[in-house]
Amino acid sequence: MIGFFNATYTDRMTQAWADADADGDGRLNLEEFRTWTATMDAIAAEEGDWREEGDHTEQVYNIMNSFSEGNGFKMIEFMMLTAYW
């Protein structure tokens, strides 16, 4: 099972974020977030981790984006908001 305190998982998550950030601004817009989420879903499936059924990407994006200035959000903002999720 994967988790936030697993260094390998964190490295993979960080790399997936960088790979999804097509414009290189450090923030993920909706399309970039869709790419990142798909990668994270694939990693979770590979590790045998549970994922919620259905596509909630846009809903999650809208929640995260509402706490960030401008369009999109940084990984640290995502981590801060999902730490207790």
Contacts in CASP RR format, 6 or more apart in sequence:
PFRMAT RR
TARGET T0000
AUTHOR 0000-0000-0000
METHOD contacts of the structure
MODEL  1
MIGFFNATYTDRMTQAWADADADGDGRLNLEEFRTWTATMDAIAAEEGDW
REEGDHTEQVYNIMNSFSEGNGFKMIEFMMLTAYW
1 47 0 8 1.000
1 48 0 8 1.000
1 49 0 8 1.000
2 9 0 8 1.000
2 43 0 8 1.000
2 44 0 8 1.000
2 47 0 8 1.000
2 49 0 8 1.000
3 9 0 8 1.000
3 49 0 8 1.000
4 10 0 8 1.000
4 79 0 8 1.000
4 83 0 8 1.000
9 43 0 8 1.000
9 47 0 8 1.000
12 43 0 8 1.000
13 40 0 8 1.000
13 43 0 8 1.000
14 75 0 8 1.000
16 36 0 8 1.000
16 39 0 8 1.000
16 40 0 8 1.000
16 43 0 8 1.000
17 26 0 8 1.000
17 28 0 8 1.000
17 36 0 8 1.000
17 75 0 8 1.000
19 35 0 8 1.000
19 36 0 8 1.000
19 39 0 8 1.000
20 28 0 8 1.000
20 32 0 8 1.000
20 33 0 8 1.000
20 35 0 8 1.000
20 36 0 8 1.000
20 39 0 8 1.000
21 27 0 8 1.000
21 28 0 8 1.000
21 32 0 8 1.000
22 31 0 8 1.000
22 32 0 8 1.000
22 35 0 8 1.000
23 29 0 8 1.000
23 32 0 8 1.000
26 74 0 8 1.000
26 75 0 8 1.000
27 68 0 8 1.000
27 71 0 8 1.000
27 72 0 8 1.000
27 73 0 8 1.000
27 74 0 8 1.000
28 36 0 8 1.000
28 72 0 8 1.000
28 73 0 8 1.000
28 75 0 8 1.000
28 78 0 8 1.000
29 71 0 8 1.000
29 72 0 8 1.000
30 57 0 8 1.000
30 58 0 8 1.000
30 61 0 8 1.000
30 65 0 8 1.000
30 72 0 8 1.000
33 57 0 8 1.000
33 60 0 8 1.000
33 61 0 8 1.000
33 64 0 8 1.000
33 72 0 8 1.000
34 57 0 8 1.000
37 57 0 8 1.000
37 60 0 8 1.000
41 51 0 8 1.000
44 50 0 8 1.000
44 51 0 8 1.000
45 51 0 8 1.000
61 72 0 8 1.000
63 81 0 8 1.000
64 72 0 8 1.000
64 73 0 8 1.000
64 77 0 8 1.000
64 78 0 8 1.000
64 81 0 8 1.000
65 71 0 8 1.000
65 72 0 8 1.000
65 73 0 8 1.000
67 73 0 8 1.000
67 77 0 8 1.000
67 81 0 8 1.000
68 74 0 8 1.000
68 77 0 8 1.000
END
